[in-house]
Amino acid sequence: MTNGFTIRNRTKKVDATLAERFARLPVANISDSMSRMTAAGPRLRPYHDQGKVMAGVALTVKTRPGDNLLVHKAIDMAEPGDVIVVDAGGDLTNSIMGEIMVYLAQEKGVAGFVIDGAIRDSDEIKASGIGMFAAGVTHRGPYKDGPGEINVPIAIDGMVIHPGDLIVGDCDGLVCVPCDEAETIVEAAEAKQRAEIKEISAIRDGSVDREWVEKLLEARGVAYID
């Protein structure tokens, strides 16, 4: 085995029906239901229609900055509904992928990409309709030498992603839902969504209760000064 070249199979993954439930929820509500402890950072922004929610099972790739050999292999391995998540070190010197790779991925039914690095052909990628989060854009192309690994744990700005976890992204950013906790988290996020819908309805009909603001300020010892 050559050091730095490892390809593994996923041993578990989030069920497709759970992914569909998460896709109907705002990332902010999912994040709140995870105690606001998990985020991929503000650098990763959507390069697709921002009304699109991207949700799918993580197929992870770790590669040296500017190299996409193992990303090509991940596309070949991908299953329908996967989100290919690439830790490329956040470097923006060379792009990790462009439109050709997107078209290959779409033929495999890939739901989207998360690239902690740069992409190119950004207009074409947006027009393709695939989900795409990236740290930036550059016209400079990638290398294809490796090393790299597939289906290993990776981390993006402190957010740890294991192969088989669920990735959800919208215009507010990205969150990774651990596979073993997905059922509990989706139930909590759906409950929060129902509570928010109820609160918005109360705001609109004038029945919203805002006494909690004053009570909290009093508990904190607020002083009013004329």
Buried (B, 14 or more C-beta within 10 A) or exposed (E): EEEEBBBEEBEEBBBEEBBEBBBEBBBBBBBBBBEEEBBBBEBBBBBBEEEBBBBBBBBBBBBBBBBBBBBBBBBEBBEEBBBBBBBBBBBBEBBBBBBEBBEBBBEBEBBBBBBBBBBBBBEEBBEBEBBBBBBBBBEEBBEEEBBBBBBBEBEBBEBEBBBBBBBBBBEBBBBBBBBEBBBEBBEBBBEBBEEBEEEEEEEEEEEEEEEEEEEEEEEEEEEEEE
